[in-house]
Amino acid sequence: MFLRAGGGINLAGFGTPTGPGTRDILVSRYTPSGKSDQNTGNGGFVTTAIDSADSVASGLLPSANDGYVIGGTGKGGAVFVQYQKYGALDLSFGVNGVSTVGPEGTAALWLASQSSGNIVAAVASSTFRVVRLTPVGKLDPSFGTGGVADVGDGGSSAAVVLVSQQPKDALVVVGTRAGVNGSRDVALVRLTEAGQVDTSYGSSGWAFAHFGPDGSKSSVSAAVLQGDGAVVIAGQTSTDSGQASSVIRFSSTGALDAAFRSARSPDLRSQRIGPGNRSRLPRAHPRRRCDRLEHR
């Protein structure tokens, strides 16, 4: 979901078939008063089938001329689709409005735009994988290896991509990594504009946060970049009392922020939220991550 500059809302998700079949990408547009924009598709909704494969949108990003780009999964891997203002495919993007980045079974999880107009996306993988597309939907060969930066420290897929407000469009990628004795820790890595690990950040480019005893598991739901370059991360972690919602802040250099800490967790720069530390944070971001939208 994102809010348009002039008011109104754009949403993306998937359409659920009424009978046997696959899901299609679904986008919708609402007026500032919350009504379906009748200028868009069929009653404010547009569905897009990707090669008759099961297709779901996971991220949504505004683009030029009041258009928008979705990222998700489809046949062949992570898919990106660019739409014009009222839901027509932008045929100048990728191949007939669609760009696919393999391998099969991967998905674009989170989208962000850069000052150059390029699109960066976190892609589900066994490592931290980020792809960068040009404004016309082609992999950018100047980023990583052939448009893909694939870095890992024994971790799992990247969950969030943020574009820092620094020169050269540096990126902070946020996710989790495998820790000791089966634990899962919050992990960050910073990439340069060229998609290389920035070794001046944290420890050789990486920063980590471990909650609780060995074997505890943390997850990442959302993250935002603050004006001073600090990264605030929301998610969950297991505790002796069960799952707890947690918020962590890392400084612009990748250090845990000592000024942001909980009396319950004096050993970690975090806050745990909710009665009994059991509340759940929504898996959504006000600008970059979409809500699931189902249309029957």
C-alpha positions as a Markdown table, in Angstrom:
| # | Residue | x | y | z |
|---|---|---|---|---|
| 1 | Met | 0.0 | 0.0 | 0.0 |
| 2 | Phe | 1.1 | 3.6 | -0.5 |
| 3 | Leu | -0.6 | 7.0 | -0.1 |
| 4 | Arg | -0.5 | 9.1 | -3.3 |
| 5 | Ala | 0.9 | 12.7 | -3.0 |
| 6 | Gly | -2.5 | 14.2 | -3.9 |
| 7 | Gly | -4.5 | 11.9 | -1.7 |
| 8 | Gly | -5.9 | 8.5 | -2.3 |
| 9 | Ile | -4.5 | 5.0 | -1.8 |
| 10 | Asn | -3.0 | 2.3 | -4.1 |
| 11 | Leu | -3.1 | -1.3 | -3.0 |
| 12 | Ala | -1.7 | -4.6 | -4.4 |
| 13 | Gly | -2.0 | -8.2 | -3.5 |
| 14 | Phe | -3.7 | -11.1 | -5.3 |
| 15 | Gly | -7.0 | -12.2 | -6.6 |
| 16 | Thr | -8.4 | -15.5 | -5.3 |
| 17 | Pro | -10.0 | -17.7 | -8.0 |
| 18 | Thr | -13.6 | -18.7 | -7.5 |
| 19 | Gly | -12.8 | -22.2 | -8.7 |
| 20 | Pro | -9.7 | -24.3 | -9.4 |
| 21 | Gly | -6.9 | -22.2 | -10.8 |
| 22 | Thr | -4.0 | -19.9 | -9.9 |
| 23 | Arg | -4.0 | -16.6 | -8.2 |
| 24 | Asp | -3.4 | -13.4 | -10.3 |
| 25 | Ile | -1.7 | -10.2 | -9.2 |
| 26 | Leu | -4.4 | -7.7 | -8.2 |
| 27 | Val | -4.0 | -3.9 | -7.9 |
| 28 | Ser | -6.6 | -1.3 | -7.0 |
| 29 | Arg | -6.8 | 2.5 | -6.7 |
| 30 | Tyr | -9.0 | 4.5 | -4.3 |
| 31 | Thr | -10.0 | 8.1 | -4.3 |
| 32 | Pro | -9.1 | 10.4 | -1.4 |
| 33 | Ser | -12.6 | 9.8 | 0.0 |
| 34 | Gly | -11.9 | 6.0 | 0.1 |
| 35 | Lys | -14.1 | 5.0 | -2.9 |
| 36 | Ser | -12.9 | 2.7 | -5.7 |
| 37 | Asp | -11.6 | 4.8 | -8.6 |
| 38 | Gln | -13.9 | 3.8 | -11.4 |
| 39 | Asn | -11.3 | 5.0 | -13.9 |
| 40 | Thr | -9.2 | 2.0 | -13.0 |
| 41 | Gly | -9.8 | -1.3 | -14.6 |
| 42 | Asn | -13.1 | -3.1 | -13.6 |
| 43 | Gly | -14.6 | -1.1 | -10.8 |
| 44 | Gly | -11.3 | 0.1 | -9.5 |
| 45 | Phe | -9.6 | -3.3 | -9.7 |
| 46 | Val | -7.0 | -4.7 | -12.2 |
| 47 | Thr | -5.9 | -8.3 | -12.3 |
| 48 | Thr | -2.7 | -9.4 | -14.1 |
| 49 | Ala | -2.0 | -13.1 | -15.0 |
| 50 | Ile | 1.7 | -13.9 | -15.3 |
| 51 | Asp | 2.1 | -16.8 | -17.8 |
| 52 | Ser | -0.8 | -18.7 | -16.2 |
| 53 | Ala | 1.3 | -19.2 | -13.0 |
| 54 | Asp | 0.4 | -18.5 | -9.4 |
| 55 | Ser | 1.3 | -14.9 | -9.0 |
| 56 | Val | 1.2 | -12.7 | -5.8 |
| 57 | Ala | 2.2 | -9.1 | -5.2 |
| 58 | Ser | 4.4 | -8.5 | -2.1 |
| 59 | Gly | 5.6 | -4.9 | -2.6 |
| 60 | Leu | 4.3 | -1.7 | -4.2 |
| 61 | Leu | 6.2 | 1.4 | -5.1 |
| 62 | Pro | 5.0 | 4.7 | -6.7 |
| 63 | Ser | 6.7 | 5.6 | -10.0 |
| 64 | Ala | 6.8 | 8.5 | -12.5 |
| 65 | Asn | 3.6 | 10.1 | -13.8 |
| 66 | Asp | 1.4 | 8.7 | -11.0 |
| 67 | Gly | 2.2 | 5.2 | -12.1 |
| 68 | Tyr | 3.4 | 2.4 | -9.8 |
| 69 | Val | 5.5 | -0.8 | -9.8 |
| 70 | Ile | 4.7 | -4.0 | -7.9 |
| 71 | Gly | 7.1 | -6.8 | -6.9 |
| 72 | Gly | 6.2 | -10.3 | -6.1 |
| 73 | Thr | 6.4 | -13.9 | -7.3 |
| 74 | Gly | 5.4 | -15.6 | -10.5 |
| 75 | Lys | 6.5 | -18.0 | -13.1 |
| 76 | Gly | 10.3 | -17.9 | -13.5 |
| 77 | Gly | 11.1 | -16.2 | -10.1 |
| 78 | Ala | 10.7 | -12.7 | -8.7 |
| 79 | Val | 8.4 | -10.6 | -10.9 |
| 80 | Phe | 8.1 | -6.8 | -11.3 |
| 81 | Val | 5.2 | -5.2 | -13.1 |
| 82 | Gln | 4.8 | -1.5 | -13.9 |
| 83 | Tyr | 1.4 | 0.1 | -14.3 |
| 84 | Gln | 0.3 | 3.4 | -15.6 |
| 85 | Lys | -1.9 | 5.7 | -13.6 |
| 86 | Tyr | -5.2 | 3.9 | -14.1 |
| 87 | Gly | -3.9 | 0.3 | -14.2 |
| 88 | Ala | -2.8 | -0.2 | -17.8 |
| 89 | Leu | 0.5 | -2.0 | -18.2 |
| 90 | Asp | 3.4 | 0.2 | -19.0 |
| 91 | Leu | 4.7 | -1.5 | -22.1 |
| 92 | Ser | 8.0 | 0.4 | -22.0 |
| 93 | Phe | 9.0 | -1.6 | -18.8 |
| 94 | Gly | 10.6 | -5.0 | -19.1 |
| 95 | Val | 8.8 | -7.1 | -21.7 |
| 96 | Asn | 5.3 | -5.8 | -22.2 |
| 97 | Gly | 5.3 | -4.3 | -18.7 |
| 98 | Val | 6.7 | -7.3 | -16.9 |
| 99 | Ser | 10.3 | -8.1 | -15.8 |
| 100 | Thr | 11.3 | -11.4 | -14.3 |
| 101 | Val | 14.5 | -12.2 | -12.3 |
| 102 | Gly | 15.2 | -15.9 | -11.6 |
| 103 | Pro | 15.7 | -18.4 | -10.2 |
| 104 | Glu | 12.4 | -20.2 | -10.1 |
| 105 | Gly | 10.6 | -20.0 | -6.8 |
| 106 | Thr | 12.0 | -16.7 | -5.6 |
| 107 | Ala | 10.0 | -13.6 | -4.7 |
| 108 | Ala | 10.5 | -9.8 | -4.5 |
| 109 | Leu | 9.7 | -9.0 | -0.9 |
| 110 | Trp | 10.4 | -5.3 | -0.5 |
| 111 | Leu | 10.9 | -2.4 | -3.0 |
| 112 | Ala | 12.6 | 0.9 | -2.8 |
| 113 | Ser | 13.5 | 3.6 | -5.3 |
| 114 | Gln | 16.8 | 5.5 | -5.7 |
| 115 | Ser | 17.5 | 9.0 | -6.8 |
| 116 | Ser | 18.5 | 7.8 | -10.3 |
| 117 | Gly | 15.0 | 6.3 | -10.7 |
| 118 | Asn | 16.4 | 2.7 | -10.3 |
| 119 | Ile | 14.4 | 0.2 | -8.4 |
| 120 | Val | 16.0 | -2.0 | -5.7 |
| 121 | Ala | 14.3 | -5.0 | -4.2 |
| 122 | Ala | 15.0 | -7.6 | -1.5 |
| 123 | Val | 14.5 | -11.1 | -3.0 |
| 124 | Ala | 13.8 | -14.2 | -1.0 |
| 125 | Ser | 16.9 | -16.4 | -0.9 |
| 126 | Ser | 19.2 | -18.4 | 1.4 |
| 127 | Thr | 21.4 | -15.3 | 1.5 |
| 128 | Phe | 20.9 | -11.5 | 1.5 |
| 129 | Arg | 20.0 | -10.9 | -2.1 |
| 130 | Val | 19.2 | -7.5 | -3.6 |
| 131 | Val | 18.5 | -6.8 | -7.3 |
| 132 | Arg | 18.5 | -3.5 | -9.0 |
| 133 | Leu | 16.5 | -2.7 | -12.1 |
| 134 | Thr | 16.8 | 0.4 | -14.3 |
| 135 | Pro | 13.7 | 2.6 | -14.8 |
| 136 | Val | 12.8 | 0.5 | -17.9 |
| 137 | Gly | 12.9 | -2.8 | -16.0 |
| 138 | Lys | 16.3 | -4.2 | -17.0 |
| 139 | Leu | 18.9 | -5.6 | -14.6 |
| 140 | Asp | 21.5 | -2.9 | -13.9 |
| 141 | Pro | 24.9 | -4.4 | -14.8 |
| 142 | Ser | 26.7 | -1.7 | -12.7 |
| 143 | Phe | 25.2 | -3.2 | -9.5 |
| 144 | Gly | 26.6 | -6.3 | -7.8 |
| 145 | Thr | 27.1 | -9.0 | -10.5 |
| 146 | Gly | 24.9 | -8.4 | -13.5 |
| 147 | Gly | 22.4 | -6.5 | -11.4 |
| 148 | Val | 22.3 | -8.9 | -8.4 |
| 149 | Ala | 24.1 | -8.4 | -5.1 |
| 150 | Asp | 24.2 | -11.7 | -3.2 |
| 151 | Val | 25.9 | -11.6 | 0.2 |
| 152 | Gly | 25.7 | -13.9 | 3.2 |
| 153 | Asp | 27.0 | -14.5 | 6.7 |
| 154 | Gly | 25.3 | -17.8 | 7.4 |
| 155 | Gly | 21.9 | -16.0 | 7.3 |
| 156 | Ser | 18.5 | -16.3 | 5.8 |
| 157 | Ser | 16.7 | -14.2 | 3.2 |
| 158 | Ala | 16.7 | -10.4 | 3.4 |
| 159 | Ala | 13.4 | -9.1 | 4.7 |
| 160 | Val | 13.8 | -5.3 | 4.1 |
| 161 | Val | 15.6 | -3.0 | 1.8 |
| 162 | Leu | 16.1 | 0.7 | 2.7 |
| 163 | Val | 17.7 | 3.4 | 0.6 |
| 164 | Ser | 19.8 | 5.6 | 2.8 |
| 165 | Gln | 19.6 | 9.4 | 2.3 |
| 166 | Gln | 23.4 | 9.5 | 1.7 |
| 167 | Pro | 25.4 | 10.2 | -1.4 |
| 168 | Lys | 25.7 | 7.4 | -3.9 |
| 169 | Asp | 22.4 | 5.6 | -2.8 |
| 170 | Ala | 23.9 | 3.3 | -0.3 |
| 171 | Leu | 21.6 | 0.5 | 0.9 |
| 172 | Val | 20.9 | -1.1 | 4.3 |
| 173 | Val | 19.5 | -4.6 | 4.0 |
| 174 | Val | 17.8 | -6.0 | 7.1 |
| 175 | Gly | 16.9 | -9.6 | 7.8 |
| 176 | Thr | 17.9 | -12.5 | 10.0 |
| 177 | Arg | 20.8 | -14.9 | 10.2 |
| 178 | Ala | 21.4 | -18.3 | 11.8 |
| 179 | Gly | 23.0 | -18.0 | 15.2 |
| 180 | Val | 24.4 | -20.4 | 17.7 |
| 181 | Asn | 22.5 | -23.5 | 19.0 |
| 182 | Gly | 19.6 | -22.9 | 16.5 |
| 183 | Ser | 19.0 | -19.3 | 17.4 |
| 184 | Arg | 18.1 | -16.7 | 14.7 |
| 185 | Asp | 19.5 | -13.2 | 15.1 |
| 186 | Val | 18.6 | -9.8 | 13.6 |
| 187 | Ala | 21.2 | -8.9 | 10.9 |
| 188 | Leu | 22.0 | -5.9 | 8.8 |
| 189 | Val | 24.5 | -5.3 | 6.0 |
| 190 | Arg | 25.2 | -2.1 | 4.2 |
| 191 | Leu | 25.9 | -2.1 | 0.5 |
| 192 | Thr | 27.5 | 0.7 | -1.6 |
| 193 | Glu | 25.8 | 2.2 | -4.6 |
| 194 | Ala | 27.6 | -0.4 | -6.7 |
| 195 | Gly | 26.2 | -3.3 | -4.6 |
| 196 | Gln | 29.4 | -4.1 | -2.7 |
| 197 | Val | 29.6 | -4.7 | 1.0 |
| 198 | Asp | 30.6 | -1.4 | 2.8 |
| 199 | Thr | 33.2 | -2.6 | 5.2 |
| 200 | Ser | 33.2 | 0.7 | 7.1 |
| 201 | Tyr | 29.8 | -0.2 | 8.5 |
| 202 | Gly | 29.5 | -2.3 | 11.7 |
| 203 | Ser | 32.0 | -5.2 | 11.7 |
| 204 | Ser | 33.2 | -5.6 | 8.1 |
| 205 | Gly | 29.9 | -4.3 | 6.8 |
| 206 | Trp | 27.6 | -6.3 | 9.1 |
| 207 | Ala | 25.7 | -5.6 | 12.3 |
| 208 | Phe | 23.8 | -8.2 | 14.5 |
| 209 | Ala | 21.5 | -8.3 | 17.5 |
| 210 | His | 20.9 | -11.4 | 19.6 |
| 211 | Phe | 18.0 | -11.6 | 22.0 |
| 212 | Gly | 17.7 | -13.9 | 25.0 |
| 213 | Pro | 19.4 | -17.3 | 25.6 |
| 214 | Asp | 20.9 | -19.5 | 23.0 |
| 215 | Gly | 18.2 | -21.0 | 20.8 |
| 216 | Ser | 15.9 | -17.9 | 20.8 |
| 217 | Lys | 14.5 | -16.9 | 17.5 |
| 218 | Ser | 14.0 | -13.4 | 16.2 |
| 219 | Ser | 12.1 | -12.2 | 13.1 |
| 220 | Val | 11.9 | -8.9 | 11.2 |
| 221 | Ser | 8.6 | -7.3 | 10.3 |
| 222 | Ala | 9.5 | -3.8 | 9.2 |
| 223 | Ala | 12.3 | -1.2 | 9.3 |
| 224 | Val | 12.6 | 2.6 | 8.7 |
| 225 | Leu | 15.6 | 4.8 | 8.1 |
| 226 | Gln | 15.8 | 7.9 | 10.3 |
| 227 | Gly | 17.1 | 11.3 | 9.3 |
| 228 | Asp | 20.4 | 10.8 | 11.1 |
| 229 | Gly | 21.1 | 7.5 | 9.3 |
| 230 | Ala | 19.9 | 5.3 | 12.2 |
| 231 | Val | 17.9 | 2.2 | 11.4 |
| 232 | Val | 14.9 | 1.3 | 13.5 |
| 233 | Ile | 13.7 | -2.3 | 13.2 |
| 234 | Ala | 10.4 | -3.9 | 14.4 |
| 235 | Gly | 9.9 | -7.6 | 14.8 |
| 236 | Gln | 9.5 | -10.4 | 17.3 |
| 237 | Thr | 11.7 | -12.5 | 19.5 |
| 238 | Ser | 11.2 | -15.5 | 21.7 |
| 239 | Thr | 11.6 | -15.0 | 25.5 |
| 240 | Asp | 11.1 | -17.1 | 28.6 |
| 241 | Ser | 7.5 | -15.8 | 28.7 |
| 242 | Gly | 6.8 | -16.5 | 25.0 |
| 243 | Gln | 6.9 | -14.3 | 21.9 |
| 244 | Ala | 7.5 | -10.6 | 22.4 |
| 245 | Ser | 7.3 | -7.7 | 20.0 |
| 246 | Ser | 10.6 | -5.8 | 19.9 |
| 247 | Val | 12.0 | -2.6 | 18.4 |
| 248 | Ile | 15.7 | -2.1 | 17.9 |
| 249 | Arg | 17.8 | 0.9 | 16.8 |
| 250 | Phe | 21.2 | 0.8 | 15.2 |
| 251 | Ser | 23.2 | 3.9 | 14.7 |
| 252 | Ser | 24.4 | 5.2 | 11.3 |
| 253 | Thr | 27.6 | 3.3 | 11.8 |
| 254 | Gly | 26.0 | -0.1 | 12.6 |
| 255 | Ala | 26.3 | 0.0 | 16.4 |
| 256 | Leu | 23.4 | -0.8 | 18.7 |
| 257 | Asp | 22.1 | 2.6 | 20.0 |
| 258 | Ala | 22.8 | 2.8 | 23.7 |
| 259 | Ala | 20.3 | 5.6 | 24.1 |
| 260 | Phe | 17.5 | 3.4 | 22.9 |
| 261 | Arg | 17.0 | 0.6 | 25.4 |
| 262 | Ser | 14.4 | -1.0 | 27.7 |
| 263 | Ala | 14.7 | -1.4 | 31.5 |
| 264 | Arg | 13.6 | -5.0 | 30.9 |
| 265 | Ser | 16.5 | -5.5 | 28.5 |
| 266 | Pro | 19.5 | -3.6 | 29.9 |
| 267 | Asp | 21.9 | -5.8 | 27.9 |
| 268 | Leu | 20.4 | -4.9 | 24.5 |
| 269 | Arg | 19.4 | -1.6 | 22.9 |
| 270 | Ser | 15.7 | -2.4 | 22.4 |
| 271 | Gln | 12.2 | -1.9 | 23.5 |
| 272 | Arg | 9.7 | -4.7 | 24.1 |
| 273 | Ile | 6.1 | -3.7 | 23.5 |
| 274 | Gly | 2.7 | -4.7 | 24.9 |
| 275 | Pro | 1.0 | -6.2 | 27.9 |
| 276 | Gly | 3.1 | -9.1 | 29.1 |
| 277 | Asn | 5.4 | -8.4 | 26.1 |
| 278 | Arg | 3.1 | -10.5 | 23.9 |
| 279 | Ser | 1.7 | -8.0 | 21.4 |
| 280 | Arg | 2.2 | -8.5 | 17.7 |
| 281 | Leu | 3.4 | -5.8 | 15.4 |
| 282 | Pro | 1.7 | -5.6 | 11.9 |
| 283 | Arg | 3.7 | -6.9 | 9.0 |
| 284 | Ala | 3.3 | -3.8 | 7.0 |
| 285 | His | 5.2 | -0.6 | 6.1 |
| 286 | Pro | 3.3 | 2.7 | 5.5 |
| 287 | Arg | 5.2 | 3.3 | 2.2 |
| 288 | Arg | 7.1 | 0.4 | 0.9 |
| 289 | Arg | 5.4 | -2.8 | 1.8 |
| 290 | Cys | 1.9 | -3.7 | 0.6 |
| 291 | Asp | -1.1 | -5.0 | 2.5 |
| 292 | Arg | -2.5 | -8.3 | 1.2 |
| 293 | Leu | -5.5 | -7.5 | -0.9 |
| 294 | Glu | -7.9 | -10.2 | -1.8 |
| 295 | His | -10.7 | -9.8 | -4.4 |
| 296 | Arg | -13.2 | -12.5 | -5.1 |
